Amino acid sequence: MDPVVTDSTANRTDDPRRLASLVQWTGWLALLGLAIVYPLVAPLSDRVRYLPLLASVGAFGLPHGALDYVALPRALDDRVTVRGLGIVGALYAVLGVGYLALWWLAPLPAAILFIALTWFHWGQGELYVLRDIFGATYLDRIQQVLTIVVRGGLPMLVPLIGFPDRYRAVLETFVAPFGGTVGGWPLFDPGAGLVLAMVFGTITVTTLLRGRRLARDGAKQAWRLDASETALLWVAFLVVEPVLAIGVYFCLWHSVRHLGRVGWLDGRVRSALADGRWPRAVGRVTLEAAPPTVAALALIGGLFVALPATTVAGATGLYLVGIAVLTLPHTAIVTWIDRRQGLWL
């Protein structure tokens, strides 16, 4: 088919590790600073705790998924084509609408699916960074699976260990607008946290030790980065309450890394970065992300019209339901890009 937009030619051998400093230090500094400062100033008001999640509307969060419509076509055909746009549109229409219906029909299973889906997606999002930016050549298939379990579990499971009551309260904001309730799960009991910590801690250590054994001389530095990031995330999600920690992680860790990855698929962005023209590269990514971001806001706005929220927590819960509806097709698209780029060996 004829291309809708043709990307300019660019050197395919350009090294994505040019992005290493950006994707590494943005998240590192944000979460390290949060882990140090939060224990000194806690407790915080709802307005402050929920601020990073609300800021994700424009600050990297929504926009990082808004690039799906150009990212998948570029991964498949090296340019944006009608075929690629049609595939993305169909995935969002079928998967997004179906998942939204599930929230109305069975809100608690829908919320559990959201946690599991985010666990997988945030874990998978680390594979490209570890392999193609940090140089972790030791990621065989088993190590990839273990890395997804650990990296996705750090933001999804560790907050449950450190703040079970807060975790339950946030989960309640997902299901309450649809008439659902969480109930008294044993997972929220204080004793369960110790068991979860021991099990997940063992998986974490096993994953890191296996990676160290597989890492050859050229990948030792990548393994040290992997281990350092894992330790940082363990600490941050254990000592900072879930809403705040996840909001900062979503904006400045996961979303920034994904924006760097899909931005690199655009030849004009690569060329701008190679020439040191960062404002041009950022401007191009921002411009392409703008229309779908507005469309996503319209969807979320529709949820607020149908289910008005009266508190900051309630409004954030509805916003996250909107994010959940978009996350399912987004994850399918990222998985497709993963396979196209040779992940999942």
DOZA-127632 format. One record per residue (C-alpha): residue in one letter; x, y negated, z negated; residue number from 1. Coordinates in nm, 4 decimals, decimal comma. Layout:
<kollum r="A" x="X" y="Y" z="Z" k="NUM"/>
...
END
This chain:
<kollum r="M" x="0,0000" y="0,0000" z="0,0000" k="1"/>
<kollum r="D" x="0,1077" y="-0,3576" z="0,0453" k="2"/>
<kollum r="P" x="0,2621" y="-0,5126" z="-0,2638" k="3"/>
<kollum r="V" x="0,0703" y="-0,7822" z="-0,4460" k="4"/>
<kollum r="V" x="0,3911" y="-0,9286" z="-0,5837" k="5"/>
<kollum r="T" x="0,7328" y="-0,8380" z="-0,4552" k="6"/>
<kollum r="D" x="1,0187" y="-0,8582" z="-0,7053" k="7"/>
<kollum r="S" x="1,3406" y="-1,0147" z="-0,5899" k="8"/>
<kollum r="T" x="1,6316" y="-0,7809" z="-0,5423" k="9"/>
<kollum r="A" x="1,8653" y="-0,7406" z="-0,8346" k="10"/>
<kollum r="N" x="2,1615" y="-0,5273" z="-0,9192" k="11"/>
<kollum r="R" x="2,0188" y="-0,2026" z="-1,0577" k="12"/>
<kollum r="T" x="2,3466" y="-0,1377" z="-1,2387" k="13"/>
<kollum r="D" x="2,2885" y="-0,4360" z="-1,4681" k="14"/>
<kollum r="D" x="2,3461" y="-0,3152" z="-1,8224" k="15"/>
<kollum r="P" x="2,0430" y="-0,3491" z="-2,0544" k="16"/>
<kollum r="R" x="2,2835" y="-0,3654" z="-2,3470" k="17"/>
<kollum r="R" x="2,2992" y="-0,7377" z="-2,2724" k="18"/>
<kollum r="L" x="1,9811" y="-0,7384" z="-2,4829" k="19"/>
<kollum r="A" x="2,1437" y="-0,5626" z="-2,7802" k="20"/>
<kollum r="S" x="2,2068" y="-0,8697" z="-2,9935" k="21"/>
<kollum r="L" x="1,8588" y="-1,0086" z="-2,9364" k="22"/>
<kollum r="V" x="1,6628" y="-0,6937" z="-3,0123" k="23"/>
<kollum r="Q" x="1,8890" y="-0,5942" z="-3,3012" k="24"/>
<kollum r="W" x="1,9300" y="-0,9133" z="-3,4976" k="25"/>
<kollum r="T" x="1,5766" y="-1,0478" z="-3,4534" k="26"/>
<kollum r="G" x="1,4280" y="-0,7543" z="-3,6420" k="27"/>
<kollum r="W" x="1,7211" y="-0,6982" z="-3,8756" k="28"/>
<kollum r="L" x="1,7312" y="-1,0526" z="-4,0104" k="29"/>
<kollum r="A" x="1,3533" y="-1,0748" z="-4,0469" k="30"/>
<kollum r="L" x="1,3102" y="-0,7512" z="-4,2434" k="31"/>
<kollum r="L" x="1,6312" y="-0,7828" z="-4,4445" k="32"/>
<kollum r="G" x="1,5336" y="-1,1338" z="-4,5505" k="33"/>
<kollum r="L" x="1,1828" y="-1,0167" z="-4,6356" k="34"/>
<kollum r="A" x="1,3117" y="-0,7265" z="-4,8450" k="35"/>
<kollum r="I" x="1,5326" y="-0,9634" z="-5,0442" k="36"/>
<kollum r="V" x="1,2878" y="-1,2514" z="-5,0901" k="37"/>
<kollum r="Y" x="0,9551" y="-1,0729" z="-5,1381" k="38"/>
<kollum r="P" x="1,0289" y="-0,9146" z="-5,4802" k="39"/>
<kollum r="L" x="1,1282" y="-1,2614" z="-5,6041" k="40"/>
<kollum r="V" x="0,8079" y="-1,4399" z="-5,4986" k="41"/>
<kollum r="A" x="0,5390" y="-1,1683" z="-5,5207" k="42"/>
<kollum r="P" x="0,2453" y="-1,1630" z="-5,5535" k="43"/>
<kollum r="L" x="0,1378" y="-1,3698" z="-5,2540" k="44"/>
<kollum r="S" x="-0,2028" y="-1,5021" z="-5,1553" k="45"/>
<kollum r="D" x="-0,4048" y="-1,3323" z="-4,8827" k="46"/>
<kollum r="R" x="-0,3399" y="-1,6230" z="-4,6476" k="47"/>
<kollum r="V" x="0,0354" y="-1,5766" z="-4,6739" k="48"/>
<kollum r="R" x="0,0330" y="-1,1940" z="-4,6703" k="49"/>
<kollum r="Y" x="-0,1832" y="-1,1744" z="-4,3583" k="50"/>
<kollum r="L" x="-0,0109" y="-1,4618" z="-4,1759" k="51"/>
<kollum r="P" x="0,2364" y="-1,2502" z="-3,9699" k="52"/>
<kollum r="L" x="-0,0420" y="-1,0248" z="-3,8409" k="53"/>
<kollum r="L" x="-0,2564" y="-1,3240" z="-3,7495" k="54"/>
<kollum r="A" x="0,0455" y="-1,4887" z="-3,5851" k="55"/>
<kollum r="S" x="0,0904" y="-1,1788" z="-3,3689" k="56"/>
<kollum r="V" x="-0,2003" y="-1,3078" z="-3,1579" k="57"/>
<kollum r="G" x="0,0531" y="-1,5263" z="-2,9767" k="58"/>
<kollum r="A" x="0,3896" y="-1,4470" z="-3,1324" k="59"/>
<kollum r="F" x="0,5002" y="-1,1334" z="-2,9434" k="60"/>
<kollum r="G" x="0,2310" y="-0,8964" z="-3,0776" k="61"/>
<kollum r="L" x="-0,0518" y="-0,9168" z="-2,8232" k="62"/>
<kollum r="P" x="0,1768" y="-1,0376" z="-2,5416" k="63"/>
<kollum r="H" x="0,4035" y="-0,7325" z="-2,5664" k="64"/>
<kollum r="G" x="0,1201" y="-0,5061" z="-2,4496" k="65"/>
<kollum r="A" x="-0,0140" y="-0,7664" z="-2,2079" k="66"/>
<kollum r="L" x="0,2722" y="-0,6892" z="-1,9697" k="67"/>
<kollum r="D" x="0,1464" y="-0,3359" z="-1,9029" k="68"/>
<kollum r="Y" x="-0,0139" y="-0,4429" z="-1,5757" k="69"/>
<kollum r="V" x="0,3260" y="-0,5341" z="-1,4283" k="70"/>
<kollum r="A" x="0,5492" y="-0,2998" z="-1,6311" k="71"/>
<kollum r="L" x="0,4031" y="0,0301" z="-1,5100" k="72"/>
<kollum r="P" x="0,3980" y="-0,0660" z="-1,1390" k="73"/>
<kollum r="R" x="0,7590" y="-0,1817" z="-1,1628" k="74"/>
<kollum r="A" x="0,8600" y="0,1414" z="-1,3309" k="75"/>
<kollum r="L" x="0,6793" y="0,3468" z="-1,0648" k="76"/>
<kollum r="D" x="0,7445" y="0,1499" z="-0,7459" k="77"/>
<kollum r="D" x="1,0050" y="-0,1144" z="-0,8416" k="78"/>
<kollum r="R" x="0,7454" y="-0,3820" z="-0,7670" k="79"/>
<kollum r="V" x="0,3890" y="-0,4747" z="-0,8557" k="80"/>
<kollum r="T" x="0,1512" y="-0,2964" z="-0,6171" k="81"/>
<kollum r="V" x="-0,2236" y="-0,2550" z="-0,5793" k="82"/>
<kollum r="R" x="-0,1827" y="0,1117" z="-0,6702" k="83"/>
<kollum r="G" x="-0,0052" y="0,0271" z="-0,9944" k="84"/>
<kollum r="L" x="-0,2584" y="-0,2378" z="-1,0898" k="85"/>
<kollum r="G" x="-0,5412" y="0,0062" z="-1,0238" k="86"/>
<kollum r="I" x="-0,3852" y="0,2723" z="-1,2459" k="87"/>
<kollum r="V" x="-0,3396" y="0,0286" z="-1,5338" k="88"/>
<kollum r="G" x="-0,6934" y="-0,1057" z="-1,4963" k="89"/>
<kollum r="A" x="-0,8417" y="0,2441" z="-1,4950" k="90"/>
<kollum r="L" x="-0,6470" y="0,3503" z="-1,8043" k="91"/>
<kollum r="Y" x="-0,7619" y="0,0459" z="-2,0002" k="92"/>
<kollum r="A" x="-1,1223" y="0,0832" z="-1,8846" k="93"/>
<kollum r="V" x="-1,1558" y="0,4537" z="-1,9632" k="94"/>
<kollum r="L" x="-0,9372" y="0,4921" z="-2,2720" k="95"/>
<kollum r="G" x="-1,0111" y="0,1524" z="-2,4237" k="96"/>
<kollum r="V" x="-1,3892" y="0,1701" z="-2,3860" k="97"/>
<kollum r="G" x="-1,3983" y="0,5300" z="-2,5065" k="98"/>
<kollum r="Y" x="-1,1952" y="0,4498" z="-2,8158" k="99"/>
<kollum r="L" x="-1,4067" y="0,1438" z="-2,8940" k="100"/>
<kollum r="A" x="-1,7160" y="0,3648" z="-2,8838" k="101"/>
<kollum r="L" x="-1,5512" y="0,6007" z="-3,1332" k="102"/>
<kollum r="W" x="-1,5183" y="0,3173" z="-3,3867" k="103"/>
<kollum r="W" x="-1,8935" y="0,2701" z="-3,3823" k="104"/>
<kollum r="L" x="-1,9726" y="0,6414" z="-3,3891" k="105"/>
<kollum r="A" x="-1,7096" y="0,7640" z="-3,6380" k="106"/>
<kollum r="P" x="-1,5076" y="0,4781" z="-3,7887" k="107"/>
<kollum r="L" x="-1,2995" y="0,6830" z="-4,0332" k="108"/>
<kollum r="P" x="-1,1736" y="0,9364" z="-3,7738" k="109"/>
<kollum r="A" x="-1,1094" y="0,6402" z="-3,5416" k="110"/>
<kollum r="A" x="-0,8999" y="0,4712" z="-3,8123" k="111"/>
<kollum r="I" x="-0,7043" y="0,7906" z="-3,8809" k="112"/>
<kollum r="L" x="-0,6409" y="0,8248" z="-3,5081" k="113"/>
<kollum r="F" x="-0,5144" y="0,4648" z="-3,5024" k="114"/>
<kollum r="I" x="-0,2596" y="0,5406" z="-3,7744" k="115"/>
<kollum r="A" x="-0,1451" y="0,8588" z="-3,5982" k="116"/>
<kollum r="L" x="-0,1311" y="0,6822" z="-3,2620" k="117"/>
<kollum r="T" x="0,0676" y="0,3911" z="-3,4029" k="118"/>
<kollum r="W" x="0,3012" y="0,6353" z="-3,5801" k="119"/>
<kollum r="F" x="0,3788" y="0,8006" z="-3,2445" k="120"/>
<kollum r="H" x="0,3936" y="0,4775" z="-3,0426" k="121"/>
<kollum r="W" x="0,6189" y="0,2862" z="-3,2820" k="122"/>
<kollum r="G" x="0,8434" y="0,5910" z="-3,3033" k="123"/>
<kollum r="Q" x="0,8614" y="0,6334" z="-2,9261" k="124"/>
<kollum r="G" x="0,9377" y="0,2632" z="-2,8892" k="125"/>
<kollum r="E" x="1,2720" y="0,3194" z="-3,0604" k="126"/>
<kollum r="L" x="1,3960" y="0,5860" z="-2,8174" k="127"/>
<kollum r="Y" x="1,4736" y="0,3488" z="-2,5302" k="128"/>
<kollum r="V" x="1,6493" y="0,1040" z="-2,7590" k="129"/>
<kollum r="L" x="1,8589" y="0,3754" z="-2,9220" k="130"/>
<kollum r="R" x="1,9554" y="0,5446" z="-2,5948" k="131"/>
<kollum r="D" x="1,9801" y="0,2672" z="-2,3349" k="132"/>
<kollum r="I" x="2,0737" y="-0,0331" z="-2,5494" k="133"/>
<kollum r="F" x="2,2656" y="0,1137" z="-2,8436" k="134"/>
<kollum r="G" x="2,4080" y="0,4072" z="-2,6457" k="135"/>
<kollum r="A" x="2,2741" y="0,6997" z="-2,8529" k="136"/>
<kollum r="T" x="2,3579" y="0,9767" z="-2,6073" k="137"/>
<kollum r="Y" x="2,2971" y="1,2403" z="-2,8758" k="138"/>
<kollum r="L" x="1,9179" y="1,2173" z="-2,8363" k="139"/>
<kollum r="D" x="1,8325" y="1,5628" z="-2,7027" k="140"/>
<kollum r="R" x="1,4663" y="1,6697" z="-2,7010" k="141"/>
<kollum r="I" x="1,4678" y="1,7906" z="-3,0628" k="142"/>
<kollum r="Q" x="1,6389" y="1,4726" z="-3,1795" k="143"/>
<kollum r="Q" x="1,3883" y="1,2630" z="-2,9867" k="144"/>
<kollum r="V" x="1,0973" y="1,4341" z="-3,1622" k="145"/>
<kollum r="L" x="1,2626" y="1,3963" z="-3,5026" k="146"/>
<kollum r="T" x="1,3402" y="1,0312" z="-3,4305" k="147"/>
<kollum r="I" x="0,9777" y="0,9609" z="-3,3395" k="148"/>
<kollum r="V" x="0,8621" y="1,1262" z="-3,6625" k="149"/>
<kollum r="V" x="1,1056" y="0,9231" z="-3,8720" k="150"/>
<kollum r="R" x="1,0959" y="0,5863" z="-3,6953" k="151"/>
<kollum r="G" x="0,7172" y="0,5926" z="-3,6642" k="152"/>
<kollum r="G" x="0,6722" y="0,7163" z="-4,0190" k="153"/>
<kollum r="L" x="0,8770" y="0,4360" z="-4,1702" k="154"/>
<kollum r="P" x="0,6099" y="0,1669" z="-4,1059" k="155"/>
<kollum r="M" x="0,3148" y="0,4075" z="-4,1219" k="156"/>
<kollum r="L" x="0,3966" y="0,6371" z="-4,4164" k="157"/>
<kollum r="V" x="0,6494" y="0,4637" z="-4,6421" k="158"/>
<kollum r="P" x="0,4060" y="0,1783" z="-4,7301" k="159"/>
<kollum r="L" x="0,1645" y="0,4465" z="-4,8544" k="160"/>
<kollum r="I" x="0,4394" y="0,5719" z="-5,0873" k="161"/>
<kollum r="G" x="0,5182" y="0,2273" z="-5,2252" k="162"/>
<kollum r="F" x="0,1727" y="0,0658" z="-5,2299" k="163"/>
<kollum r="P" x="-0,1032" y="0,3311" z="-5,2212" k="164"/>
<kollum r="D" x="-0,3756" y="0,0950" z="-5,3476" k="165"/>
<kollum r="R" x="-0,2921" y="-0,1768" z="-5,0961" k="166"/>
<kollum r="Y" x="-0,2690" y="0,0800" z="-4,8181" k="167"/>
<kollum r="R" x="-0,6149" y="0,2103" z="-4,9040" k="168"/>
<kollum r="A" x="-0,7559" y="-0,1448" z="-4,9138" k="169"/>
<kollum r="V" x="-0,6244" y="-0,2217" z="-4,5658" k="170"/>
<kollum r="L" x="-0,7645" y="0,1043" z="-4,4312" k="171"/>
<kollum r="E" x="-1,0994" y="0,0090" z="-4,5828" k="172"/>
<kollum r="T" x="-1,1015" y="-0,3161" z="-4,3809" k="173"/>
<kollum r="F" x="-1,0811" y="-0,1059" z="-4,0629" k="174"/>
<kollum r="V" x="-1,3885" y="0,1040" z="-4,1305" k="175"/>
<kollum r="A" x="-1,6129" y="-0,1155" z="-4,3484" k="176"/>
<kollum r="P" x="-1,7431" y="-0,3376" z="-4,0630" k="177"/>
<kollum r="F" x="-1,8690" y="-0,0225" z="-3,8873" k="178"/>
<kollum r="G" x="-2,0387" y="0,1197" z="-4,1960" k="179"/>
<kollum r="G" x="-1,7580" y="0,3597" z="-4,2876" k="180"/>
<kollum r="T" x="-1,5742" y="0,4160" z="-4,6146" k="181"/>
<kollum r="V" x="-1,2374" y="0,5666" z="-4,7036" k="182"/>
<kollum r="G" x="-1,3310" y="0,7500" z="-5,0215" k="183"/>
<kollum r="G" x="-1,0953" y="0,8884" z="-5,2849" k="184"/>
<kollum r="W" x="-0,8322" y="1,0791" z="-5,0911" k="185"/>
<kollum r="P" x="-0,5629" y="1,2607" z="-5,2925" k="186"/>
<kollum r="L" x="-0,3043" y="1,0844" z="-5,0754" k="187"/>
<kollum r="F" x="-0,3756" y="0,7629" z="-5,2666" k="188"/>
<kollum r="D" x="-0,3050" y="0,9194" z="-5,6068" k="189"/>
<kollum r="P" x="0,0221" y="0,8066" z="-5,7691" k="190"/>
<kollum r="G" x="0,1551" y="1,1627" z="-5,7901" k="191"/>
<kollum r="A" x="0,1146" y="1,2128" z="-5,4157" k="192"/>
<kollum r="G" x="0,3642" y="0,9366" z="-5,3471" k="193"/>
<kollum r="L" x="0,6478" y="1,1325" z="-5,5071" k="194"/>
<kollum r="V" x="0,5725" y="1,4395" z="-5,2950" k="195"/>
<kollum r="L" x="0,5487" y="1,2319" z="-4,9787" k="196"/>
<kollum r="A" x="0,8747" y="1,0556" z="-5,0610" k="197"/>
<kollum r="M" x="1,0565" y="1,3842" z="-5,1120" k="198"/>
<kollum r="V" x="0,9222" y="1,5430" z="-4,7944" k="199"/>
<kollum r="F" x="0,9700" y="1,2412" z="-4,5697" k="200"/>
<kollum r="G" x="1,3064" y="1,1628" z="-4,7286" k="201"/>
<kollum r="T" x="1,4235" y="1,5153" z="-4,6477" k="202"/>
<kollum r="I" x="1,3080" y="1,4788" z="-4,2867" k="203"/>
<kollum r="T" x="1,4871" y="1,1441" z="-4,2615" k="204"/>
<kollum r="V" x="1,8179" y="1,2771" z="-4,3944" k="205"/>
<kollum r="T" x="1,7936" y="1,5904" z="-4,1785" k="206"/>
<kollum r="T" x="1,7352" y="1,3795" z="-3,8677" k="207"/>
<kollum r="L" x="2,0306" y="1,1526" z="-3,9389" k="208"/>
<kollum r="L" x="2,2664" y="1,4389" z="-4,0217" k="209"/>
<kollum r="R" x="2,1698" y="1,6234" z="-3,7043" k="210"/>
<kollum r="G" x="2,2276" y="1,3070" z="-3,5022" k="211"/>
<kollum r="R" x="2,5688" y="1,2598" z="-3,6626" k="212"/>
<kollum r="R" x="2,6664" y="1,6157" z="-3,5731" k="213"/>
<kollum r="L" x="2,5606" y="1,5678" z="-3,2102" k="214"/>
<kollum r="A" x="2,7150" y="1,2233" z="-3,1666" k="215"/>
<kollum r="R" x="3,0409" y="1,2325" z="-2,9731" k="216"/>
<kollum r="D" x="3,3113" y="0,9692" z="-3,0046" k="217"/>
<kollum r="G" x="3,1401" y="0,7243" z="-2,7725" k="218"/>
<kollum r="A" x="2,8113" y="0,7509" z="-2,9609" k="219"/>
<kollum r="K" x="2,9441" y="0,7156" z="-3,3176" k="220"/>
<kollum r="Q" x="2,8679" y="0,3439" z="-3,3223" k="221"/>
<kollum r="A" x="2,5152" y="0,4104" z="-3,1972" k="222"/>
<kollum r="W" x="2,4636" y="0,6643" z="-3,4752" k="223"/>
<kollum r="R" x="2,5834" y="0,4139" z="-3,7356" k="224"/>
<kollum r="L" x="2,3321" y="0,1616" z="-3,6016" k="225"/>
<kollum r="D" x="2,0617" y="0,4283" z="-3,6111" k="226"/>
<kollum r="A" x="2,1432" y="0,5171" z="-3,9724" k="227"/>
<kollum r="S" x="2,1678" y="0,1519" z="-4,0784" k="228"/>
<kollum r="E" x="1,8344" y="0,0635" z="-3,9232" k="229"/>
<kollum r="T" x="1,6689" y="0,3663" z="-4,0812" k="230"/>
<kollum r="A" x="1,7998" y="0,2685" z="-4,4252" k="231"/>
<kollum r="L" x="1,6886" y="-0,0928" z="-4,3788" k="232"/>
<kollum r="L" x="1,3379" y="0,0114" z="-4,2767" k="233"/>
<kollum r="W" x="1,3077" y="0,2533" z="-4,5692" k="234"/>
<kollum r="V" x="1,3934" y="-0,0249" z="-4,8137" k="235"/>
<kollum r="A" x="1,1786" y="-0,2922" z="-4,6481" k="236"/>
<kollum r="F" x="0,8624" y="-0,0811" z="-4,6305" k="237"/>
<kollum r="L" x="0,9146" y="0,0551" z="-4,9803" k="238"/>
<kollum r="V" x="0,9476" y="-0,2823" z="-5,1570" k="239"/>
<kollum r="V" x="0,7321" y="-0,5147" z="-4,9430" k="240"/>
<kollum r="E" x="0,3555" y="-0,4708" z="-4,9439" k="241"/>
<kollum r="P" x="0,2104" y="-0,3125" z="-4,6288" k="242"/>
<kollum r="V" x="0,0234" y="-0,6004" z="-4,4644" k="243"/>
<kollum r="L" x="0,3186" y="-0,8379" z="-4,4817" k="244"/>
<kollum r="A" x="0,5883" y="-0,5841" z="-4,3912" k="245"/>
<kollum r="I" x="0,3926" y="-0,4362" z="-4,1007" k="246"/>
<kollum r="G" x="0,3011" y="-0,7802" z="-3,9688" k="247"/>
<kollum r="V" x="0,6656" y="-0,8881" z="-3,9565" k="248"/>
<kollum r="Y" x="0,7719" y="-0,5521" z="-3,8096" k="249"/>
<kollum r="F" x="0,5025" y="-0,5641" z="-3,5421" k="250"/>
<kollum r="C" x="0,5989" y="-0,9132" z="-3,4249" k="251"/>
<kollum r="L" x="0,9761" y="-0,9271" z="-3,4644" k="252"/>
<kollum r="W" x="1,0860" y="-0,5649" z="-3,4387" k="253"/>
<kollum r="H" x="0,8566" y="-0,3487" z="-3,2247" k="254"/>
<kollum r="S" x="0,7172" y="-0,6199" z="-2,9967" k="255"/>
<kollum r="V" x="1,0471" y="-0,8005" z="-2,9346" k="256"/>
<kollum r="R" x="1,2149" y="-0,4707" z="-2,8432" k="257"/>
<kollum r="H" x="0,9358" y="-0,3738" z="-2,6064" k="258"/>
<kollum r="L" x="0,9318" y="-0,7187" z="-2,4433" k="259"/>
<kollum r="G" x="1,3040" y="-0,6860" z="-2,3819" k="260"/>
<kollum r="R" x="1,2544" y="-0,3442" z="-2,2270" k="261"/>
<kollum r="V" x="0,9719" y="-0,4312" z="-1,9882" k="262"/>
<kollum r="G" x="1,1224" y="-0,7692" z="-1,9083" k="263"/>
<kollum r="W" x="1,4323" y="-0,5847" z="-1,7904" k="264"/>
<kollum r="L" x="1,2203" y="-0,4057" z="-1,5275" k="265"/>
<kollum r="D" x="1,1750" y="-0,7385" z="-1,3472" k="266"/>
<kollum r="G" x="1,4640" y="-0,8127" z="-1,1115" k="267"/>
<kollum r="R" x="1,4189" y="-1,1878" z="-1,1504" k="268"/>
<kollum r="V" x="1,4407" y="-1,1609" z="-1,5275" k="269"/>
<kollum r="R" x="1,7576" y="-0,9507" z="-1,5009" k="270"/>
<kollum r="S" x="1,9106" y="-1,2029" z="-1,2641" k="271"/>
<kollum r="A" x="1,8242" y="-1,4926" z="-1,4950" k="272"/>
<kollum r="L" x="1,9772" y="-1,3141" z="-1,7943" k="273"/>
<kollum r="A" x="2,2890" y="-1,2245" z="-1,5953" k="274"/>
<kollum r="D" x="2,3329" y="-1,5952" z="-1,5171" k="275"/>
<kollum r="G" x="2,2711" y="-1,6966" z="-1,8786" k="276"/>
<kollum r="R" x="1,9393" y="-1,8643" z="-1,7957" k="277"/>
<kollum r="W" x="1,7502" y="-1,7448" z="-2,1012" k="278"/>
<kollum r="P" x="1,4732" y="-2,0115" z="-2,0859" k="279"/>
<kollum r="R" x="1,3902" y="-1,9061" z="-1,7283" k="280"/>
<kollum r="A" x="1,3752" y="-1,5387" z="-1,8250" k="281"/>
<kollum r="V" x="1,1611" y="-1,6032" z="-2,1319" k="282"/>
<kollum r="G" x="0,9361" y="-1,8373" z="-1,9355" k="283"/>
<kollum r="R" x="0,8734" y="-1,5770" z="-1,6661" k="284"/>
<kollum r="V" x="0,7847" y="-1,3072" z="-1,9198" k="285"/>
<kollum r="T" x="0,5576" y="-1,5495" z="-2,1052" k="286"/>
<kollum r="L" x="0,3791" y="-1,6554" z="-1,7873" k="287"/>
<kollum r="E" x="0,3083" y="-1,2977" z="-1,6823" k="288"/>
<kollum r="A" x="0,1844" y="-1,2039" z="-2,0288" k="289"/>
<kollum r="A" x="-0,0539" y="-1,4997" z="-2,0587" k="290"/>
<kollum r="P" x="-0,3604" y="-1,3867" z="-1,8539" k="291"/>
<kollum r="P" x="-0,3967" y="-1,0401" z="-2,0149" k="292"/>
<kollum r="T" x="-0,3358" y="-1,1936" z="-2,3577" k="293"/>
<kollum r="V" x="-0,6317" y="-1,4265" z="-2,3007" k="294"/>
<kollum r="A" x="-0,8417" y="-1,1288" z="-2,1875" k="295"/>
<kollum r="A" x="-0,7448" y="-0,9344" z="-2,5018" k="296"/>
<kollum r="L" x="-0,8434" y="-1,2317" z="-2,7162" k="297"/>
<kollum r="A" x="-1,1820" y="-1,2342" z="-2,5438" k="298"/>
<kollum r="L" x="-1,2303" y="-0,8678" z="-2,6347" k="299"/>
<kollum r="I" x="-1,1361" y="-0,9329" z="-2,9963" k="300"/>
<kollum r="G" x="-1,3584" y="-1,2409" z="-2,9984" k="301"/>
<kollum r="G" x="-1,6467" y="-1,0180" z="-2,8932" k="302"/>
<kollum r="L" x="-1,5862" y="-0,7998" z="-3,1983" k="303"/>
<kollum r="F" x="-1,6053" y="-1,1064" z="-3,4215" k="304"/>
<kollum r="V" x="-1,9348" y="-1,2082" z="-3,2619" k="305"/>
<kollum r="A" x="-2,0810" y="-0,8599" z="-3,3081" k="306"/>
<kollum r="L" x="-1,9374" y="-0,8092" z="-3,6584" k="307"/>
<kollum r="P" x="-1,8741" y="-1,1464" z="-3,8269" k="308"/>
<kollum r="A" x="-1,5978" y="-1,1466" z="-4,0906" k="309"/>
<kollum r="T" x="-1,6129" y="-1,3671" z="-4,3997" k="310"/>
<kollum r="T" x="-1,2647" y="-1,3075" z="-4,5492" k="311"/>
<kollum r="V" x="-0,9067" y="-1,3186" z="-4,4237" k="312"/>
<kollum r="A" x="-0,8731" y="-0,9459" z="-4,4917" k="313"/>
<kollum r="G" x="-1,1958" y="-0,8683" z="-4,3066" k="314"/>
<kollum r="A" x="-1,0971" y="-1,0816" z="-4,0087" k="315"/>
<kollum r="T" x="-0,7564" y="-0,9148" z="-3,9918" k="316"/>
<kollum r="G" x="-0,9189" y="-0,5722" z="-4,0116" k="317"/>
<kollum r="L" x="-1,1388" y="-0,6521" z="-3,7105" k="318"/>
<kollum r="Y" x="-0,8385" y="-0,7920" z="-3,5259" k="319"/>
<kollum r="L" x="-0,6526" y="-0,4667" z="-3,5886" k="320"/>
<kollum r="V" x="-0,9480" y="-0,2674" z="-3,4566" k="321"/>
<kollum r="G" x="-0,9154" y="-0,4709" z="-3,1380" k="322"/>
<kollum r="I" x="-0,5434" y="-0,3922" z="-3,1354" k="323"/>
<kollum r="A" x="-0,6283" y="-0,0234" z="-3,1828" k="324"/>
<kollum r="V" x="-0,8566" y="-0,0225" z="-2,8786" k="325"/>
<kollum r="L" x="-0,5736" y="-0,1710" z="-2,6707" k="326"/>
<kollum r="T" x="-0,3066" y="0,0541" z="-2,8224" k="327"/>
<kollum r="L" x="-0,4427" y="0,3797" z="-2,6800" k="328"/>
<kollum r="P" x="-0,4063" y="0,2856" z="-2,3101" k="329"/>
<kollum r="H" x="-0,0876" y="0,0930" z="-2,3923" k="330"/>
<kollum r="T" x="0,0673" y="0,4072" z="-2,5425" k="331"/>
<kollum r="A" x="-0,0326" y="0,6116" z="-2,2392" k="332"/>
<kollum r="I" x="0,1384" y="0,3577" z="-2,0124" k="333"/>
<kollum r="V" x="0,4556" y="0,3419" z="-2,2231" k="334"/>
<kollum r="T" x="0,4726" y="0,7227" z="-2,2247" k="335"/>
<kollum r="W" x="0,4489" y="0,7201" z="-1,8454" k="336"/>
<kollum r="I" x="0,7324" y="0,4640" z="-1,8295" k="337"/>
<kollum r="D" x="0,9351" y="0,6800" z="-2,0700" k="338"/>
<kollum r="R" x="0,9118" y="0,9759" z="-1,8370" k="339"/>
<kollum r="R" x="0,9901" y="0,7623" z="-1,5345" k="340"/>
<kollum r="Q" x="1,3062" y="0,6358" z="-1,7056" k="341"/>
<kollum r="G" x="1,4237" y="0,9816" z="-1,8021" k="342"/>
<kollum r="L" x="1,3310" y="0,9922" z="-2,1691" k="343"/>
<kollum r="W" x="1,1775" y="1,3138" z="-2,3015" k="344"/>
<kollum r="L" x="1,4606" y="1,5288" z="-2,1697" k="345"/>
END
